[in-house]
Amino acid sequence: MINSFQDPEVVKTLKDKITKISHELKENIKICHVCGTHEYTISHWGIRNLLPSNIEVIAGPGCPVCICPSKDIEHCIWLAKQGYILATFGDMARVPCEKGSLLSARAEGADIRVVYSFLDAMKLAKQNPERELVFFSIGFETTAPMVAIELINKSIPRNLSILSSHRLVPPAMELLLNAPEIPLHGFIAPGHVSAITGSKVYEPLSNKYKKSIVIAGFEPVDVLFGILSILYQIKEKNFKTENLYPRVVTREGNKTALEAIKIAYSVIDANWRGIGEVQKSGLEISEKFEEFNIRLKEKLPPVSSVEMPSGCRCAEVILGKIYPDECPLFNRKCTPENPVGPCMVGIEGTCAIHAKYGSNFPLV
């Protein structure tokens, strides 16, 4: 079945339709996606090279590792150096900040463990009952329920604490819609996040701002169909939220996961690295489960106010203001093997994706 979503003939048909309607619109159209996996698809398959010159697709803040505040990374380094076992995901361990990275802290003797899930962190805590462990919990709505459900089920070991750095996608989309220097005509909404939230979470945005929001999957046909649908909405002046990924996403979303998030977390104003504070965009452990919140158990120290390294333009990349190769450090001083900024880390980092696939030719 997946071959049909990569079929060159289908891709060509969509390309021709996009070209035709773009000529009819006779204006420059800027579309933003908010997902690292969409950026992978677009870059890997050379989709930008298929588009007419007046259709632009930019990458927004769709990488949770990239937008994780430097402050949270520094606090995790500090905790690890105080004797905690610090458990986190592999990409997060490599993200640089003013104090280095979690991996550099490990090289200095801190006990940093890479895990694949929160269940792994729980297992690690049970295996080390004499030690205190902190799980650095990051991600968007996609990963937040994993911790939430275990909190609600009261299955978390007492020696395991959580530093929550979860973020909510719709508030960041609204921030972009209110930024006059980033004129957007529509969004390709993230498929993974939407599987949890459902499509209805975007409806207030499309209704309020009269912008197109389409939810698309991650194959070339999915993305091109999403672009085409946005163009049709613009042509018809019928702006709405449209679910083009019904094989995974429903309007209501995952009700069990959403209820768990509601119970286990409090929604707070939160900092996005490279963007600043975004209202009601963060998830903190709720008072009901405050015994697991490391921010309440430890008096965390003041940290550096430096969010991005000198010369790094990740902040502009995250906001879709520039492409990675416009940064003077890109693929020179800053590479996937030696990242200077957070966007060069991991499979969802825009700079890392462009370093590997940015010059690929399209599949037709």
Contacts in CASP RR format, 6 or more apart in sequence:
PFRMAT RR
TARGET T0000
AUTHOR 0000-0000-0000
METHOD contacts of the structure
MODEL  1
MINSFQDPEVVKTLKDKITKISHELKENIKICHVCGTHEYTISHWGIRNL
LPSNIEVIAGPGCPVCICPSKDIEHCIWLAKQGYILATFGDMARVPCEKG
SLLSARAEGADIRVVYSFLDAMKLAKQNPERELVFFSIGFETTAPMVAIE
LINKSIPRNLSILSSHRLVPPAMELLLNAPEIPLHGFIAPGHVSAITGSK
VYEPLSNKYKKSIVIAGFEPVDVLFGILSILYQIKEKNFKTENLYPRVVT
REGNKTALEAIKIAYSVIDANWRGIGEVQKSGLEISEKFEEFNIRLKEKL
PPVSSVEMPSGCRCAEVILGKIYPDECPLFNRKCTPENPVGPCMVGIEGT
CAIHAKYGSNFPLV
2 219 0 8 1.000
4 10 0 8 1.000
4 221 0 8 1.000
5 219 0 8 1.000
5 220 0 8 1.000
5 221 0 8 1.000
5 222 0 8 1.000
6 219 0 8 1.000
6 220 0 8 1.000
6 221 0 8 1.000
6 363 0 8 1.000
7 221 0 8 1.000
8 363 0 8 1.000
8 364 0 8 1.000
10 221 0 8 1.000
11 50 0 8 1.000
11 220 0 8 1.000
11 221 0 8 1.000
11 224 0 8 1.000
11 362 0 8 1.000
11 363 0 8 1.000
11 364 0 8 1.000
12 364 0 8 1.000
14 221 0 8 1.000
14 224 0 8 1.000
14 225 0 8 1.000
14 228 0 8 1.000
15 50 0 8 1.000
15 224 0 8 1.000
15 364 0 8 1.000
17 228 0 8 1.000
18 50 0 8 1.000
18 51 0 8 1.000
18 52 0 8 1.000
18 55 0 8 1.000
18 224 0 8 1.000
18 227 0 8 1.000
18 228 0 8 1.000
18 231 0 8 1.000
19 52 0 8 1.000
21 228 0 8 1.000
21 231 0 8 1.000
21 232 0 8 1.000
21 235 0 8 1.000
22 29 0 8 1.000
22 51 0 8 1.000
22 52 0 8 1.000
22 54 0 8 1.000
22 55 0 8 1.000
22 231 0 8 1.000
23 52 0 8 1.000
24 235 0 8 1.000
25 54 0 8 1.000
25 231 0 8 1.000
25 234 0 8 1.000
25 235 0 8 1.000
26 54 0 8 1.000
27 54 0 8 1.000
28 54 0 8 1.000
28 56 0 8 1.000
29 54 0 8 1.000
29 55 0 8 1.000
29 56 0 8 1.000
29 185 0 8 1.000
29 230 0 8 1.000
29 231 0 8 1.000
29 234 0 8 1.000
30 56 0 8 1.000
30 58 0 8 1.000
30 182 0 8 1.000
30 183 0 8 1.000
30 184 0 8 1.000
30 185 0 8 1.000
30 186 0 8 1.000
31 55 0 8 1.000
31 56 0 8 1.000
31 57 0 8 1.000
31 58 0 8 1.000
31 184 0 8 1.000
31 185 0 8 1.000
31 186 0 8 1.000
31 187 0 8 1.000
31 188 0 8 1.000
31 227 0 8 1.000
31 230 0 8 1.000
32 57 0 8 1.000
32 58 0 8 1.000
32 59 0 8 1.000
32 60 0 8 1.000
32 176 0 8 1.000
32 182 0 8 1.000
32 184 0 8 1.000
32 186 0 8 1.000
32 187 0 8 1.000
32 188 0 8 1.000
32 320 0 8 1.000
33 39 0 8 1.000
33 42 0 8 1.000
33 57 0 8 1.000
33 58 0 8 1.000
33 59 0 8 1.000
33 60 0 8 1.000
33 62 0 8 1.000
33 187 0 8 1.000
33 188 0 8 1.000
33 190 0 8 1.000
34 60 0 8 1.000
34 61 0 8 1.000
34 62 0 8 1.000
34 169 0 8 1.000
34 172 0 8 1.000
34 173 0 8 1.000
34 187 0 8 1.000
34 188 0 8 1.000
34 189 0 8 1.000
34 190 0 8 1.000
35 62 0 8 1.000
35 188 0 8 1.000
35 189 0 8 1.000
35 190 0 8 1.000
35 191 0 8 1.000
35 192 0 8 1.000
35 193 0 8 1.000
35 348 0 8 1.000
36 59 0 8 1.000
36 62 0 8 1.000
36 63 0 8 1.000
36 190 0 8 1.000
36 347 0 8 1.000
36 348 0 8 1.000
36 349 0 8 1.000
36 350 0 8 1.000
36 353 0 8 1.000
37 190 0 8 1.000
37 191 0 8 1.000
37 192 0 8 1.000
37 218 0 8 1.000
37 348 0 8 1.000
38 59 0 8 1.000
38 188 0 8 1.000
38 190 0 8 1.000
38 216 0 8 1.000
38 217 0 8 1.000
38 218 0 8 1.000
38 223 0 8 1.000
39 59 0 8 1.000
39 62 0 8 1.000
39 348 0 8 1.000
39 349 0 8 1.000
39 350 0 8 1.000
39 353 0 8 1.000
40 218 0 8 1.000
40 347 0 8 1.000
40 348 0 8 1.000
40 353 0 8 1.000
40 357 0 8 1.000
41 47 0 8 1.000
41 218 0 8 1.000
41 219 0 8 1.000
41 220 0 8 1.000
41 222 0 8 1.000
41 223 0 8 1.000
42 48 0 8 1.000
42 57 0 8 1.000
42 223 0 8 1.000
43 353 0 8 1.000
43 354 0 8 1.000
43 356 0 8 1.000
43 357 0 8 1.000
43 358 0 8 1.000
43 360 0 8 1.000
44 353 0 8 1.000
44 357 0 8 1.000
44 360 0 8 1.000
45 220 0 8 1.000
45 223 0 8 1.000
45 360 0 8 1.000
45 362 0 8 1.000
45 363 0 8 1.000
46 357 0 8 1.000
46 358 0 8 1.000
46 360 0 8 1.000
46 361 0 8 1.000
46 362 0 8 1.000
46 363 0 8 1.000
47 57 0 8 1.000
47 220 0 8 1.000
47 223 0 8 1.000
47 224 0 8 1.000
47 362 0 8 1.000
48 57 0 8 1.000
49 360 0 8 1.000
49 361 0 8 1.000
49 362 0 8 1.000
50 224 0 8 1.000
50 362 0 8 1.000
50 364 0 8 1.000
51 57 0 8 1.000
51 227 0 8 1.000
55 227 0 8 1.000
55 231 0 8 1.000
57 188 0 8 1.000
57 227 0 8 1.000
58 320 0 8 1.000
59 317 0 8 1.000
59 318 0 8 1.000
59 320 0 8 1.000
59 350 0 8 1.000
60 176 0 8 1.000
60 318 0 8 1.000
60 319 0 8 1.000
60 320 0 8 1.000
60 350 0 8 1.000
61 67 0 8 1.000
61 172 0 8 1.000
61 272 0 8 1.000
61 275 0 8 1.000
61 318 0 8 1.000
61 319 0 8 1.000
62 140 0 8 1.000
62 169 0 8 1.000
62 190 0 8 1.000
62 318 0 8 1.000
62 348 0 8 1.000
63 318 0 8 1.000
63 342 0 8 1.000
63 343 0 8 1.000
63 348 0 8 1.000
63 349 0 8 1.000
63 350 0 8 1.000
64 138 0 8 1.000
64 139 0 8 1.000
64 140 0 8 1.000
64 143 0 8 1.000
64 167 0 8 1.000
64 348 0 8 1.000
65 89 0 8 1.000
65 91 0 8 1.000
65 92 0 8 1.000
65 95 0 8 1.000
65 138 0 8 1.000
65 342 0 8 1.000
65 345 0 8 1.000
65 346 0 8 1.000
65 348 0 8 1.000
65 349 0 8 1.000
66 95 0 8 1.000
66 273 0 8 1.000
66 314 0 8 1.000
66 318 0 8 1.000
66 342 0 8 1.000
66 343 0 8 1.000
66 345 0 8 1.000
66 348 0 8 1.000
66 349 0 8 1.000
66 350 0 8 1.000
67 167 0 8 1.000
67 272 0 8 1.000
67 273 0 8 1.000
67 274 0 8 1.000
67 275 0 8 1.000
67 318 0 8 1.000
67 342 0 8 1.000
68 92 0 8 1.000
68 95 0 8 1.000
68 138 0 8 1.000
68 139 0 8 1.000
68 165 0 8 1.000
68 273 0 8 1.000
68 342 0 8 1.000
69 165 0 8 1.000
69 270 0 8 1.000
69 271 0 8 1.000
69 272 0 8 1.000
69 273 0 8 1.000
69 307 0 8 1.000
70 97 0 8 1.000
70 98 0 8 1.000
70 273 0 8 1.000
70 303 0 8 1.000
70 304 0 8 1.000
70 306 0 8 1.000
70 307 0 8 1.000
71 271 0 8 1.000
71 303 0 8 1.000
72 136 0 8 1.000
72 163 0 8 1.000
72 165 0 8 1.000
73 92 0 8 1.000
73 95 0 8 1.000
73 97 0 8 1.000
73 99 0 8 1.000
73 101 0 8 1.000
73 102 0 8 1.000
74 97 0 8 1.000
74 98 0 8 1.000
74 99 0 8 1.000
74 303 0 8 1.000
74 304 0 8 1.000
75 163 0 8 1.000
75 300 0 8 1.000
75 301 0 8 1.000
75 303 0 8 1.000
76 86 0 8 1.000
76 88 0 8 1.000
76 102 0 8 1.000
76 134 0 8 1.000
76 136 0 8 1.000
76 163 0 8 1.000
77 97 0 8 1.000
77 99 0 8 1.000
77 100 0 8 1.000
77 101 0 8 1.000
77 102 0 8 1.000
77 105 0 8 1.000
77 110 0 8 1.000
78 300 0 8 1.000
78 301 0 8 1.000
78 303 0 8 1.000
79 86 0 8 1.000
79 134 0 8 1.000
79 163 0 8 1.000
79 294 0 8 1.000
79 298 0 8 1.000
79 300 0 8 1.000
80 86 0 8 1.000
80 102 0 8 1.000
80 105 0 8 1.000
80 106 0 8 1.000
80 110 0 8 1.000
80 111 0 8 1.000
80 112 0 8 1.000
80 134 0 8 1.000
81 105 0 8 1.000
81 108 0 8 1.000
81 110 0 8 1.000
82 298 0 8 1.000
83 110 0 8 1.000
83 111 0 8 1.000
83 132 0 8 1.000
84 111 0 8 1.000
84 131 0 8 1.000
84 132 0 8 1.000
84 133 0 8 1.000
84 134 0 8 1.000
84 161 0 8 1.000
85 111 0 8 1.000
85 113 0 8 1.000
85 124 0 8 1.000
85 125 0 8 1.000
85 128 0 8 1.000
85 131 0 8 1.000
85 132 0 8 1.000
85 133 0 8 1.000
85 134 0 8 1.000
86 102 0 8 1.000
86 110 0 8 1.000
86 111 0 8 1.000
86 112 0 8 1.000
86 113 0 8 1.000
86 133 0 8 1.000
86 134 0 8 1.000
86 136 0 8 1.000
87 113 0 8 1.000
87 114 0 8 1.000
87 115 0 8 1.000
87 120 0 8 1.000
87 121 0 8 1.000
87 124 0 8 1.000
87 133 0 8 1.000
87 134 0 8 1.000
87 135 0 8 1.000
87 136 0 8 1.000
88 102 0 8 1.000
88 112 0 8 1.000
88 113 0 8 1.000
88 114 0 8 1.000
88 115 0 8 1.000
88 135 0 8 1.000
88 136 0 8 1.000
88 138 0 8 1.000
89 114 0 8 1.000
89 115 0 8 1.000
89 116 0 8 1.000
89 136 0 8 1.000
89 138 0 8 1.000
90 114 0 8 1.000
91 345 0 8 1.000
91 346 0 8 1.000
91 347 0 8 1.000
91 348 0 8 1.000
92 102 0 8 1.000
92 136 0 8 1.000
92 138 0 8 1.000
93 101 0 8 1.000
93 102 0 8 1.000
93 103 0 8 1.000
93 106 0 8 1.000
93 112 0 8 1.000
93 114 0 8 1.000
94 101 0 8 1.000
94 102 0 8 1.000
94 103 0 8 1.000
94 339 0 8 1.000
94 345 0 8 1.000
94 346 0 8 1.000
95 101 0 8 1.000
95 102 0 8 1.000
95 339 0 8 1.000
95 341 0 8 1.000
95 342 0 8 1.000
95 345 0 8 1.000
96 309 0 8 1.000
96 339 0 8 1.000
96 340 0 8 1.000
96 341 0 8 1.000
96 342 0 8 1.000
96 345 0 8 1.000
97 304 0 8 1.000
97 306 0 8 1.000
98 303 0 8 1.000
98 304 0 8 1.000
98 306 0 8 1.000
99 105 0 8 1.000
99 303 0 8 1.000
99 304 0 8 1.000
102 110 0 8 1.000
102 112 0 8 1.000
102 136 0 8 1.000
103 112 0 8 1.000
105 112 0 8 1.000
106 112 0 8 1.000
113 124 0 8 1.000
115 121 0 8 1.000
115 124 0 8 1.000
115 135 0 8 1.000
117 146 0 8 1.000
118 135 0 8 1.000
118 137 0 8 1.000
118 146 0 8 1.000
118 147 0 8 1.000
118 150 0 8 1.000
119 146 0 8 1.000
119 150 0 8 1.000
121 133 0 8 1.000
121 135 0 8 1.000
121 160 0 8 1.000
122 150 0 8 1.000
122 155 0 8 1.000
122 156 0 8 1.000
122 157 0 8 1.000
122 160 0 8 1.000
124 133 0 8 1.000
125 131 0 8 1.000
125 133 0 8 1.000
125 156 0 8 1.000
125 157 0 8 1.000
125 159 0 8 1.000
125 160 0 8 1.000
126 157 0 8 1.000
128 159 0 8 1.000
129 157 0 8 1.000
129 159 0 8 1.000
131 159 0 8 1.000
132 159 0 8 1.000
132 161 0 8 1.000
133 159 0 8 1.000
133 160 0 8 1.000
133 161 0 8 1.000
134 160 0 8 1.000
134 161 0 8 1.000
134 162 0 8 1.000
134 163 0 8 1.000
134 294 0 8 1.000
135 147 0 8 1.000
135 160 0 8 1.000
135 161 0 8 1.000
135 162 0 8 1.000
135 163 0 8 1.000
136 163 0 8 1.000
136 165 0 8 1.000
137 143 0 8 1.000
137 144 0 8 1.000
137 147 0 8 1.000
137 162 0 8 1.000
137 163 0 8 1.000
137 164 0 8 1.000
137 165 0 8 1.000
137 166 0 8 1.000
138 165 0 8 1.000
138 166 0 8 1.000
139 165 0 8 1.000
139 166 0 8 1.000
139 167 0 8 1.000
140 166 0 8 1.000
140 167 0 8 1.000
140 168 0 8 1.000
140 169 0 8 1.000
140 190 0 8 1.000
140 192 0 8 1.000
140 193 0 8 1.000
141 166 0 8 1.000
141 168 0 8 1.000
141 169 0 8 1.000
141 193 0 8 1.000
141 196 0 8 1.000
141 197 0 8 1.000
141 257 0 8 1.000
141 261 0 8 1.000
142 192 0 8 1.000
142 193 0 8 1.000
142 195 0 8 1.000
142 196 0 8 1.000
143 166 0 8 1.000
144 166 0 8 1.000
144 261 0 8 1.000
144 265 0 8 1.000
144 283 0 8 1.000
145 196 0 8 1.000
145 254 0 8 1.000
145 256 0 8 1.000
145 257 0 8 1.000
145 258 0 8 1.000
145 260 0 8 1.000
145 261 0 8 1.000
147 162 0 8 1.000
147 164 0 8 1.000
147 264 0 8 1.000
148 257 0 8 1.000
148 260 0 8 1.000
148 261 0 8 1.000
148 263 0 8 1.000
148 264 0 8 1.000
148 265 0 8 1.000
149 257 0 8 1.000
149 260 0 8 1.000
149 264 0 8 1.000
150 156 0 8 1.000
151 264 0 8 1.000
151 285 0 8 1.000
151 289 0 8 1.000
151 292 0 8 1.000
152 260 0 8 1.000
152 263 0 8 1.000
152 264 0 8 1.000
156 292 0 8 1.000
160 292 0 8 1.000
161 292 0 8 1.000
161 293 0 8 1.000
161 294 0 8 1.000
161 297 0 8 1.000
162 285 0 8 1.000
162 292 0 8 1.000
162 293 0 8 1.000
162 294 0 8 1.000
163 294 0 8 1.000
163 295 0 8 1.000
164 265 0 8 1.000
164 283 0 8 1.000
164 284 0 8 1.000
164 285 0 8 1.000
164 293 0 8 1.000
166 265 0 8 1.000
166 282 0 8 1.000
166 283 0 8 1.000
167 270 0 8 1.000
167 272 0 8 1.000
167 278 0 8 1.000
167 281 0 8 1.000
167 282 0 8 1.000
167 283 0 8 1.000
168 267 0 8 1.000
168 280 0 8 1.000
168 281 0 8 1.000
168 282 0 8 1.000
168 283 0 8 1.000
169 189 0 8 1.000
169 190 0 8 1.000
169 193 0 8 1.000
169 197 0 8 1.000
170 197 0 8 1.000
170 201 0 8 1.000
170 202 0 8 1.000
170 205 0 8 1.000
171 278 0 8 1.000
171 279 0 8 1.000
171 280 0 8 1.000
171 281 0 8 1.000
172 272 0 8 1.000
172 275 0 8 1.000
172 278 0 8 1.000
172 281 0 8 1.000
173 187 0 8 1.000
173 189 0 8 1.000
173 202 0 8 1.000
173 205 0 8 1.000
173 213 0 8 1.000
174 205 0 8 1.000
174 209 0 8 1.000
175 275 0 8 1.000
175 278 0 8 1.000
176 182 0 8 1.000
176 184 0 8 1.000
176 319 0 8 1.000
177 184 0 8 1.000
177 205 0 8 1.000
177 209 0 8 1.000
177 211 0 8 1.000
179 319 0 8 1.000
181 321 0 8 1.000
182 319 0 8 1.000
182 320 0 8 1.000
182 321 0 8 1.000
184 211 0 8 1.000
185 211 0 8 1.000
185 212 0 8 1.000
185 230 0 8 1.000
185 234 0 8 1.000
186 211 0 8 1.000
186 212 0 8 1.000
186 213 0 8 1.000
186 230 0 8 1.000
187 202 0 8 1.000
187 211 0 8 1.000
187 212 0 8 1.000
187 213 0 8 1.000
187 214 0 8 1.000
188 214 0 8 1.000
188 215 0 8 1.000
188 216 0 8 1.000
188 223 0 8 1.000
188 226 0 8 1.000
188 227 0 8 1.000
188 230 0 8 1.000
189 199 0 8 1.000
189 202 0 8 1.000
189 213 0 8 1.000
189 214 0 8 1.000
189 215 0 8 1.000
189 216 0 8 1.000
189 241 0 8 1.000
190 215 0 8 1.000
191 215 0 8 1.000
191 216 0 8 1.000
191 217 0 8 1.000
191 218 0 8 1.000
191 245 0 8 1.000
191 248 0 8 1.000
191 249 0 8 1.000
194 201 0 8 1.000
194 202 0 8 1.000
194 215 0 8 1.000
194 243 0 8 1.000
194 245 0 8 1.000
194 248 0 8 1.000
194 249 0 8 1.000
194 253 0 8 1.000
195 248 0 8 1.000
195 249 0 8 1.000
195 253 0 8 1.000
195 254 0 8 1.000
196 253 0 8 1.000
196 254 0 8 1.000
196 257 0 8 1.000
196 258 0 8 1.000
197 253 0 8 1.000
197 258 0 8 1.000
198 243 0 8 1.000
198 249 0 8 1.000
198 250 0 8 1.000
198 251 0 8 1.000
198 252 0 8 1.000
198 253 0 8 1.000
198 254 0 8 1.000
199 215 0 8 1.000
199 241 0 8 1.000
199 242 0 8 1.000
199 243 0 8 1.000
199 249 0 8 1.000
199 250 0 8 1.000
199 251 0 8 1.000
199 253 0 8 1.000
200 241 0 8 1.000
200 251 0 8 1.000
200 252 0 8 1.000
200 253 0 8 1.000
202 213 0 8 1.000
202 215 0 8 1.000
202 241 0 8 1.000
203 240 0 8 1.000
203 241 0 8 1.000
205 211 0 8 1.000
205 213 0 8 1.000
205 241 0 8 1.000
206 212 0 8 1.000
206 213 0 8 1.000
206 239 0 8 1.000
206 240 0 8 1.000
206 241 0 8 1.000
207 240 0 8 1.000
210 239 0 8 1.000
211 239 0 8 1.000
212 229 0 8 1.000
212 230 0 8 1.000
212 233 0 8 1.000
212 234 0 8 1.000
212 239 0 8 1.000
212 240 0 8 1.000
212 242 0 8 1.000
213 240 0 8 1.000
213 241 0 8 1.000
213 242 0 8 1.000
214 226 0 8 1.000
214 229 0 8 1.000
214 230 0 8 1.000
214 241 0 8 1.000
214 242 0 8 1.000
214 243 0 8 1.000
214 244 0 8 1.000
215 241 0 8 1.000
215 242 0 8 1.000
215 243 0 8 1.000
215 244 0 8 1.000
215 245 0 8 1.000
215 249 0 8 1.000
216 222 0 8 1.000
216 223 0 8 1.000
216 225 0 8 1.000
216 226 0 8 1.000
216 244 0 8 1.000
216 245 0 8 1.000
217 223 0 8 1.000
217 244 0 8 1.000
217 245 0 8 1.000
217 248 0 8 1.000
220 363 0 8 1.000
222 244 0 8 1.000
222 245 0 8 1.000
225 244 0 8 1.000
226 244 0 8 1.000
229 242 0 8 1.000
229 244 0 8 1.000
233 239 0 8 1.000
233 240 0 8 1.000
233 242 0 8 1.000
243 249 0 8 1.000
243 250 0 8 1.000
243 251 0 8 1.000
261 283 0 8 1.000
263 286 0 8 1.000
263 288 0 8 1.000
264 285 0 8 1.000
264 286 0 8 1.000
264 288 0 8 1.000
264 289 0 8 1.000
265 283 0 8 1.000
265 284 0 8 1.000
265 285 0 8 1.000
265 286 0 8 1.000
266 283 0 8 1.000
266 284 0 8 1.000
266 285 0 8 1.000
266 286 0 8 1.000
266 287 0 8 1.000
267 280 0 8 1.000
267 282 0 8 1.000
267 283 0 8 1.000
268 280 0 8 1.000
268 282 0 8 1.000
268 283 0 8 1.000
268 284 0 8 1.000
269 277 0 8 1.000
269 278 0 8 1.000
269 279 0 8 1.000
269 280 0 8 1.000
269 281 0 8 1.000
269 282 0 8 1.000
270 277 0 8 1.000
270 278 0 8 1.000
270 281 0 8 1.000
270 282 0 8 1.000
271 277 0 8 1.000
271 278 0 8 1.000
272 278 0 8 1.000
272 281 0 8 1.000
272 318 0 8 1.000
273 307 0 8 1.000
273 308 0 8 1.000
273 314 0 8 1.000
273 315 0 8 1.000
273 318 0 8 1.000
273 342 0 8 1.000
274 307 0 8 1.000
274 308 0 8 1.000
274 314 0 8 1.000
274 315 0 8 1.000
274 318 0 8 1.000
274 319 0 8 1.000
275 315 0 8 1.000
275 318 0 8 1.000
275 319 0 8 1.000
284 293 0 8 1.000
284 295 0 8 1.000
285 292 0 8 1.000
285 293 0 8 1.000
290 296 0 8 1.000
291 297 0 8 1.000
294 300 0 8 1.000
307 315 0 8 1.000
308 314 0 8 1.000
308 315 0 8 1.000
308 341 0 8 1.000
309 340 0 8 1.000
309 341 0 8 1.000
311 327 0 8 1.000
311 328 0 8 1.000
311 329 0 8 1.000
312 327 0 8 1.000
312 329 0 8 1.000
312 334 0 8 1.000
312 340 0 8 1.000
312 341 0 8 1.000
313 322 0 8 1.000
313 326 0 8 1.000
313 327 0 8 1.000
313 328 0 8 1.000
313 329 0 8 1.000
314 327 0 8 1.000
314 341 0 8 1.000
314 342 0 8 1.000
314 343 0 8 1.000
314 344 0 8 1.000
314 351 0 8 1.000
316 322 0 8 1.000
316 326 0 8 1.000
316 327 0 8 1.000
317 323 0 8 1.000
317 324 0 8 1.000
317 327 0 8 1.000
317 343 0 8 1.000
317 350 0 8 1.000
317 351 0 8 1.000
318 343 0 8 1.000
318 350 0 8 1.000
323 354 0 8 1.000
324 330 0 8 1.000
324 343 0 8 1.000
324 350 0 8 1.000
324 351 0 8 1.000
324 354 0 8 1.000
324 355 0 8 1.000
325 331 0 8 1.000
325 354 0 8 1.000
327 334 0 8 1.000
327 351 0 8 1.000
329 340 0 8 1.000
329 341 0 8 1.000
330 344 0 8 1.000
330 351 0 8 1.000
330 354 0 8 1.000
330 355 0 8 1.000
331 355 0 8 1.000
333 340 0 8 1.000
334 340 0 8 1.000
334 341 0 8 1.000
334 344 0 8 1.000
334 351 0 8 1.000
335 344 0 8 1.000
335 355 0 8 1.000
336 344 0 8 1.000
336 345 0 8 1.000
336 346 0 8 1.000
336 352 0 8 1.000
336 355 0 8 1.000
336 356 0 8 1.000
339 345 0 8 1.000
339 351 0 8 1.000
339 352 0 8 1.000
341 351 0 8 1.000
342 349 0 8 1.000
343 349 0 8 1.000
343 350 0 8 1.000
343 351 0 8 1.000
343 352 0 8 1.000
344 351 0 8 1.000
344 352 0 8 1.000
344 355 0 8 1.000
345 352 0 8 1.000
346 352 0 8 1.000
347 353 0 8 1.000
END
